[in-house]
Amino acid sequence: MLATRNSEEALDIVQDAMFKLVERYGDRDAQEWAPLFQRILQSRIHDWYRRRSVRNRFRVFLGRSPDEPDVDPI
């Protein structure tokens, strides 16, 4: 939540990281899960920042403020 400043976005990122952990590393030893989960979570947070950056560029291009909520202009 500190990284996104939005509890819903943060929960989605954590949930996605958990799914990826189970999907890809469920067969590994349980002691390996914590570091793997942290790595996956950090990757998901970085992905979120990249997507947010691209969205903000398009918002500026369309003449809207980057702080406006997602609304389909069409």
C-alpha positions in Angstrom: 0.0 0.0 0.0 2.9 2.3 0.6 4.1 1.8 -3.0 0.8 2.4 -4.7 -1.0 4.8 -2.2 -4.2 2.9 -3.1 -5.4 0.0 -1.0 -7.3 -1.7 -3.9 -4.4 -1.5 -6.3 -2.1 -2.8 -3.6 -4.4 -5.8 -2.9 -4.6 -6.6 -6.6 -0.8 -6.6 -6.8 -0.4 -8.9 -3.8 -3.1 -11.2 -5.1 -1.4 -11.4 -8.5 2.0 -12.1 -6.8 0.4 -14.9 -4.8 -1.1 -16.5 -7.9 2.2 -16.4 -9.7 4.0 -17.9 -6.7 1.6 -20.8 -6.5 1.5 -21.2 -10.3 5.2 -21.3 -10.9 6.8 -22.3 -7.6 4.2 -24.4 -5.8 6.3 -27.5 -6.1 9.3 -25.9 -4.4 10.2 -26.3 -0.7 8.2 -24.0 1.6 11.4 -22.4 2.9 12.0 -20.9 -0.5 8.6 -19.3 -0.8 9.2 -16.1 1.2 12.2 -14.9 -0.8 10.5 -15.9 -4.1 7.3 -14.1 -3.1 9.2 -10.9 -2.2 10.9 -11.0 -5.6 7.7 -11.6 -7.5 5.9 -8.8 -5.4 8.7 -6.3 -6.2 8.5 -7.2 -9.9 4.7 -6.7 -9.9 5.1 -3.3 -8.2 7.6 -2.2 -10.8 5.2 -3.4 -13.6 2.5 -1.4 -12.0 4.7 1.8 -12.0 5.5 1.2 -15.7 1.8 0.8 -16.7 0.9 3.8 -14.7 3.6 5.9 -16.4 2.3 4.9 -19.9 -1.3 5.6 -18.9 -0.3 9.0 -17.6 1.4 9.8 -20.9 -1.7 9.0 -22.8 -3.8 11.1 -20.5 -1.6 14.1 -21.0 -1.8 13.5 -24.8 -5.6 13.4 -24.6 -5.6 16.6 -22.7 -6.6 15.2 -19.3 -4.9 15.4 -16.0 -2.8 12.4 -14.9 -4.7 12.5 -11.5 -8.1 12.0 -13.1 -9.7 8.6 -12.6 -9.8 6.1 -15.5 -12.7 7.0 -17.6 -13.2 5.8 -21.2 -13.3 8.9 -23.4 -15.2 7.0 -26.0 
